[in-house]
């Protein structure tokens, strides 16, 4: 069954492909951050590296990779370009949406199509945004009208997952539509201070058909514990983006200090790498980065274990994965912001030169760490620490 994700062996070729991709992305990251817009060529590099089907089960021709391996790949890309890592992470998330919400025919059609046609998936699933309305039609499908915001990956995608508010039930309907379907307009209106190439603009829908066989899930049907793992897949995408940002900022700081750093005039040492306070600052930054990575890996391992249980997964087991995910996300959130800010204290005033774009790490972290409030995650962890109360299922936990 596809519930099992057996380890995919890491080959010398796959490692070399990823290394080459990282080198290529890093070489253009600063300029692309300044330019913003759509990274069509770089997305093609990701597709050519065979990464679009990491989360597609093997029965449909995909890699069927474990979550630990998927997140390790996302994290590696985020060290050089967290926007492109976001796109890959959300590609995996839409694949999972089909996998856990779809019936057998839908899973076969869409997951095998992802492999055969190398589809990029866009995301118009944001149940908190109820501007998109689903009106039931006589044939069991819907007509959808309105707008969705924060639609990551939609520009340049071939397929799209979508959620729309059904006034008849007061709950969302989830489905799949081709991005080029008549009535769909993808807007180029994403212009934030960071994560500038995630193609996360708005999408308008005007009398768009959602056929009955394109409806993945109606929210009046209670989800299984396995289906709610989708939320945790999403949260761990963000967590590993944060870890990658922290690691990338640390590496850029190391490169800069070893090549251009100067010791402070009263340090009594000849090189910046011997300055005791520079050494201390790097030690603190590394501690944050490795702590975040360790908790992210621990949470991914918990997700792997839960995923392998398939339909036998219990609500209590799922809640423990949610707890591990929140713990990891809190530490990674703080690490991304702190390390990307301390980069400048470690490197000095010259590192603020605009062409270097070293501020992109902090800007990328700041944009993404506002996805959902950190305080509520700390509250959930505190409740468990104090009373043994596990997190409840929500849109974010």
C-alpha positions as CSV (number, residue, x, y, z in Angstrom):
1,X,0.0,0.0,0.0
2,X,1.1,3.6,-0.6
3,X,0.8,4.3,3.2
4,X,4.4,3.0,3.5
5,X,7.3,5.1,2.5
6,X,10.3,2.8,2.3
7,X,13.7,4.6,2.3
8,X,14.9,5.6,-1.2
9,X,18.7,5.0,-1.5
10,X,20.7,8.1,-2.0
11,X,23.0,7.7,-5.0
12,X,26.1,9.5,-5.9
13,X,24.3,10.8,-9.0
14,X,21.4,12.2,-7.0
15,X,23.8,13.9,-4.5
16,X,25.7,15.4,-7.4
17,X,22.5,16.6,-9.0
18,X,21.4,18.3,-5.8
19,X,24.9,19.9,-5.3
20,X,24.9,21.2,-8.8
21,X,21.4,22.7,-8.3
22,X,22.5,24.4,-5.0
23,X,25.5,25.9,-6.7
24,X,23.4,27.2,-9.6
25,X,20.7,28.7,-7.3
26,X,23.2,30.3,-5.0
27,X,25.0,32.0,-7.9
28,X,21.9,33.9,-8.9
29,X,20.0,34.2,-5.5
30,X,21.0,37.8,-4.6
31,X,20.1,39.2,-8.0
32,X,16.8,37.3,-8.2
33,X,15.9,38.5,-4.7
34,X,16.3,42.1,-6.0
35,X,14.4,41.4,-9.1
36,X,11.5,39.4,-7.7
37,X,9.1,37.9,-10.2
38,X,8.8,34.4,-11.6
39,X,11.8,32.1,-11.5
40,X,10.8,30.0,-14.5
41,X,14.4,28.9,-15.4
42,X,15.2,28.0,-11.8
43,X,12.0,26.0,-11.5
44,X,13.0,24.1,-14.6
45,X,16.3,23.2,-12.9
46,X,14.4,21.8,-10.0
47,X,12.2,19.7,-12.3
48,X,15.2,18.6,-14.3
49,X,16.8,17.4,-11.0
50,X,13.9,15.0,-10.6
51,X,12.5,16.7,-7.4
52,X,8.9,17.2,-8.5
53,X,7.9,13.7,-7.6
54,X,9.7,13.2,-4.3
55,X,6.4,12.8,-2.4
56,X,4.6,10.8,-5.1
57,X,4.2,7.2,-3.9
58,X,6.2,4.6,-5.9
59,X,3.0,2.8,-7.0
60,X,2.4,5.8,-9.3
61,X,6.0,6.1,-10.5
62,X,7.2,8.6,-7.9
63,X,10.2,8.6,-5.6
64,X,8.2,7.7,-2.6
65,X,10.8,9.3,-0.4
66,X,10.6,9.4,3.4
67,X,9.7,12.7,5.0
68,X,13.1,12.9,6.6
69,X,14.7,12.8,3.1
70,X,12.1,15.2,1.6
71,X,12.7,17.8,4.3
72,X,16.5,17.4,4.1
73,X,16.2,18.3,0.5
74,X,14.0,21.3,1.1
75,X,16.3,22.4,3.9
76,X,19.3,22.2,1.7
77,X,17.7,24.3,-1.0
78,X,16.6,26.8,1.6
79,X,20.2,27.4,2.7
80,X,20.8,29.2,-0.7
81,X,17.2,30.1,-1.8
82,X,14.3,29.8,0.6
83,X,11.8,31.0,-2.0
84,X,12.6,28.2,-4.4
85,X,12.7,25.8,-1.4
86,X,9.2,27.0,-0.5
87,X,8.0,26.2,-4.1
88,X,9.4,22.6,-3.8
89,X,7.9,22.2,-0.4
90,X,4.5,23.3,-1.5
91,X,4.7,21.0,-4.6
92,X,5.1,18.1,-2.1
93,X,2.2,19.5,-0.1
94,X,-0.2,19.5,-3.0
95,X,0.8,16.0,-3.9
96,X,0.0,15.0,-0.4
97,X,-3.3,16.8,-0.6
98,X,-4.3,14.5,-3.5
99,X,-2.9,11.5,-1.7
100,X,-4.8,11.9,1.5
101,X,-8.0,13.5,0.3
102,X,-8.5,11.8,-3.1
103,X,-10.2,8.5,-4.0
104,X,-8.4,5.7,-5.8
105,X,-9.2,7.1,-9.2
106,X,-8.2,10.6,-8.4
107,X,-4.9,9.5,-6.8
108,X,-4.1,7.4,-9.9
109,X,-5.0,10.3,-12.3
110,X,-3.3,13.1,-10.6
111,X,-0.3,11.4,-9.0
112,X,0.6,9.5,-12.1
113,X,0.0,12.7,-14.1
114,X,2.5,14.5,-11.9
115,X,5.1,11.9,-12.9
116,X,4.3,11.6,-16.6
117,X,3.7,15.2,-17.3
118,X,6.1,16.7,-14.7
119,X,3.4,19.0,-13.4
120,X,4.1,21.9,-11.1
121,X,1.3,22.2,-8.6
122,X,-0.1,25.6,-7.4
123,X,-1.9,26.2,-4.1
124,X,-5.2,28.0,-3.7
125,X,-6.0,26.3,-0.4
126,X,-6.6,28.8,2.4
127,X,-9.8,28.0,4.3
128,X,-9.5,31.2,6.3
129,X,-10.0,33.2,3.1
130,X,-13.7,32.7,2.4
131,X,-13.9,35.1,-0.5
132,X,-14.0,32.1,-2.9
133,X,-17.5,30.7,-3.1
134,X,-18.6,27.2,-4.2
135,X,-22.1,26.8,-5.5
136,X,-23.3,23.3,-5.9
137,X,-24.4,22.2,-9.3
138,X,-26.9,19.5,-10.3
139,X,-24.2,17.1,-11.5
140,X,-22.5,16.8,-8.0
141,X,-19.9,19.4,-8.8
142,X,-19.6,23.1,-8.1
143,X,-19.2,26.5,-9.7
144,X,-16.6,28.6,-8.0
145,X,-16.4,32.4,-8.0
146,X,-14.3,34.9,-6.2
147,X,-10.7,35.4,-5.2
148,X,-8.0,33.6,-3.1
149,X,-4.9,35.2,-1.7
150,X,-1.4,33.8,-0.8
151,X,-1.7,31.2,-3.6
152,X,1.9,29.9,-3.5
153,X,3.3,28.4,-6.7
154,X,0.3,29.1,-8.9
155,X,2.1,31.2,-11.5
156,X,3.7,28.8,-14.0
157,X,1.9,25.8,-12.5
158,X,-0.1,23.3,-14.6
159,X,-2.4,22.0,-11.8
160,X,-3.9,23.7,-8.7
161,X,-5.5,22.5,-5.5
162,X,-8.3,24.8,-4.3
163,X,-10.6,25.4,-1.4
164,X,-13.8,27.3,-1.7
165,X,-16.5,28.2,0.9
166,X,-19.8,26.4,0.5
167,X,-22.5,28.6,2.0
168,X,-24.9,25.7,2.1
169,X,-22.7,23.9,4.7
170,X,-20.7,26.8,6.0
171,X,-17.5,24.7,5.4
172,X,-14.9,24.5,2.7
173,X,-14.8,22.2,-0.3
174,X,-11.5,21.0,-1.7
175,X,-10.7,20.1,-5.2
176,X,-8.3,20.1,-8.2
177,X,-8.5,22.2,-11.3
178,X,-6.0,22.8,-14.2
179,X,-4.5,26.2,-13.7
180,X,-5.3,27.2,-17.3
181,X,-9.1,26.4,-17.0
182,X,-11.4,29.0,-18.4
183,X,-12.3,31.6,-15.8
184,X,-9.1,31.4,-13.8
185,X,-6.8,34.4,-13.7
186,X,-3.4,34.2,-11.9
187,X,-2.3,37.7,-10.8
188,X,1.2,38.9,-10.7
189,X,0.7,40.9,-7.5
190,X,3.2,39.3,-5.0
191,X,5.6,42.0,-3.9
192,X,6.7,41.4,-0.2
193,X,10.0,42.3,1.5
194,X,11.1,38.7,1.3
195,X,10.3,35.3,-0.2
196,X,9.9,37.3,-3.4
197,X,9.9,34.4,-5.9
198,X,7.3,32.1,-4.3
199,X,4.7,33.0,-6.9
200,X,2.3,33.6,-4.0
201,X,0.0,36.2,-5.5
202,X,-3.8,36.1,-5.7
203,X,-6.0,34.1,-8.1
204,X,-9.4,35.1,-9.4
205,X,-12.1,32.6,-10.4
206,X,-15.1,33.6,-12.5
207,X,-17.7,30.9,-13.1
208,X,-15.1,28.2,-12.9
209,X,-16.3,24.6,-13.2
210,X,-15.2,22.1,-10.5
211,X,-16.5,18.8,-11.8
212,X,-17.8,16.1,-9.4
213,X,-14.8,13.9,-10.1
214,X,-12.4,16.9,-9.3
215,X,-13.8,17.3,-5.8
216,X,-11.3,15.8,-3.3
217,X,-13.0,16.4,0.0
218,X,-16.1,17.9,1.5
219,X,-15.5,19.2,5.0
220,X,-18.8,17.9,6.3
221,X,-17.1,14.4,6.1
222,X,-15.0,14.0,9.3
223,X,-11.3,13.6,8.3
224,X,-9.3,10.6,9.5
225,X,-6.2,11.1,11.6
226,X,-4.1,10.2,8.6
227,X,-5.8,12.9,6.4
228,X,-5.1,15.5,9.1
229,X,-1.3,14.8,8.7
230,X,-1.5,17.1,5.7
231,X,-1.5,20.1,8.1
232,X,1.7,18.8,9.8
233,X,3.3,18.2,6.4
234,X,2.7,21.9,5.7
235,X,4.0,23.1,9.0
236,X,7.2,21.0,8.7
237,X,7.8,22.6,5.2
238,X,7.9,25.9,6.9
239,X,9.9,24.6,9.8
240,X,12.6,23.3,7.5
241,X,12.6,26.6,5.5
242,X,13.5,28.3,8.8
243,X,16.2,25.8,9.5
244,X,17.7,26.2,6.1
245,X,17.6,30.0,6.4
246,X,19.5,29.8,9.7
247,X,22.0,27.4,8.2
248,X,22.4,29.5,5.1
249,X,22.9,32.7,7.0
250,X,25.5,31.0,9.2
251,X,27.4,29.8,6.1
252,X,27.3,33.2,4.4
253,X,28.6,34.8,7.6
254,X,31.4,32.3,7.7
255,X,32.3,32.9,4.1
256,X,32.3,36.7,4.6
257,X,34.3,36.7,7.8
258,X,37.0,34.3,6.6
259,X,37.4,36.2,3.3
260,X,36.8,39.9,4.3
261,X,36.5,40.1,8.1
262,X,38.7,42.4,10.2
263,X,39.4,42.1,13.9
264,X,38.3,44.9,16.2
265,X,41.1,47.4,16.9
266,X,41.4,46.5,20.6
267,X,41.1,42.7,20.1
268,X,44.8,42.1,20.2
269,X,44.6,39.6,17.3
270,X,45.7,39.8,13.7
271,X,42.7,38.2,12.0
272,X,38.9,38.3,12.5
273,X,38.8,34.5,12.8
274,X,40.9,34.8,16.0
275,X,38.7,37.5,17.6
276,X,37.3,36.0,20.7
277,X,33.9,37.8,20.4
278,X,33.5,36.8,16.8
279,X,34.3,33.2,17.8
280,X,31.7,33.4,20.5
281,X,29.1,34.8,18.2
282,X,29.6,32.0,15.7
283,X,29.3,29.5,18.5
284,X,26.0,30.9,19.6
285,X,24.7,31.0,16.0
286,X,25.7,27.4,15.4
287,X,24.0,26.3,18.6
288,X,20.8,27.7,17.4
289,X,21.1,26.3,13.9
290,X,22.0,22.7,15.0
291,X,19.3,22.8,17.7
292,X,16.7,23.7,15.1
293,X,17.9,21.1,12.7
294,X,17.8,18.4,15.4
295,X,14.2,19.1,16.4
296,X,13.2,19.4,12.8
297,X,14.7,16.0,12.1
298,X,13.0,14.5,15.2
299,X,9.6,15.9,14.1
300,X,10.1,14.5,10.5
301,X,11.0,11.1,12.0
302,X,7.7,11.2,14.0
303,X,5.8,12.1,10.9
304,X,7.4,9.2,9.0
305,X,6.4,6.8,11.8
306,X,2.8,8.1,11.7
307,X,2.6,8.1,7.9
308,X,3.6,4.4,7.9
309,X,0.7,3.5,10.2
310,X,-1.7,4.6,7.4
311,X,-5.4,4.2,8.4
312,X,-4.4,2.6,11.7
313,X,-3.0,5.9,13.0
314,X,-4.8,7.0,16.1
315,X,-5.8,10.6,17.1
316,X,-3.5,10.4,20.1
317,X,-0.5,9.3,17.9
318,X,-1.3,12.1,15.5
319,X,-1.3,14.6,18.4
320,X,2.2,13.6,19.5
321,X,3.4,14.4,15.9
322,X,1.7,17.8,16.2
323,X,3.5,18.5,19.5
324,X,6.9,17.5,18.0
325,X,6.1,19.7,15.0
326,X,5.3,22.8,17.2
327,X,8.4,22.3,19.3
328,X,10.5,22.2,16.2
329,X,8.8,25.1,14.5
330,X,9.2,27.4,17.6
331,X,13.0,26.7,17.8
332,X,13.5,27.0,14.0
333,X,11.4,30.2,13.9
334,X,13.7,31.8,16.5
335,X,16.9,30.5,15.0
336,X,16.0,31.9,11.5
337,X,15.4,35.3,12.8
338,X,18.3,35.4,15.3
339,X,21.0,33.9,13.1
340,X,20.0,36.1,10.1
341,X,20.2,39.2,12.3
342,X,23.4,38.2,14.1
343,X,25.0,37.6,10.8
344,X,25.6,41.4,10.6
345,X,27.1,41.6,14.1
346,X,29.5,38.9,13.1
347,X,30.4,40.4,9.7
348,X,30.4,44.1,10.4
349,X,29.3,47.3,8.6
350,X,30.7,46.5,5.2
351,X,28.5,43.4,5.0
352,X,25.5,45.7,4.7
353,X,26.5,46.5,1.1
354,X,23.4,46.2,-1.0
355,X,24.9,44.1,-3.8
356,X,25.7,41.4,-1.3
357,X,22.0,41.1,-0.3
358,X,22.9,39.4,3.0
359,X,19.7,40.9,4.4
360,X,17.7,38.6,2.3
361,X,18.0,35.9,4.9
362,X,16.3,38.0,7.6
363,X,13.7,39.4,5.2
364,X,12.8,35.9,4.0
365,X,12.6,34.7,7.6
366,X,10.5,37.6,8.7
367,X,8.0,37.1,6.0
368,X,7.5,33.4,6.6
369,X,7.6,33.5,10.4
370,X,4.4,35.6,10.3
371,X,2.5,32.7,8.8
372,X,0.9,31.9,12.2
373,X,1.4,33.3,15.7
374,X,4.3,31.8,17.6
375,X,2.7,32.6,20.9
376,X,-0.1,30.0,20.3
377,X,2.4,27.3,19.6
378,X,4.3,28.1,22.8
379,X,1.0,27.9,24.6
380,X,0.3,24.4,23.2
381,X,3.8,23.2,24.3
382,X,3.3,24.8,27.7
383,X,-0.1,23.1,28.2
384,X,1.5,19.7,27.5
385,X,4.5,20.5,29.7
386,X,2.3,21.5,32.6
387,X,-0.9,19.4,32.2
388,X,-0.1,16.7,29.7
389,X,-2.7,18.2,27.3
390,X,-1.9,17.4,23.7
391,X,-2.6,19.9,20.8
392,X,-6.0,19.7,19.2
393,X,-6.4,19.4,15.4
394,X,-6.7,22.8,13.7
395,X,-5.7,24.5,10.5
396,X,-2.2,25.0,11.9
397,X,-1.6,22.1,14.4
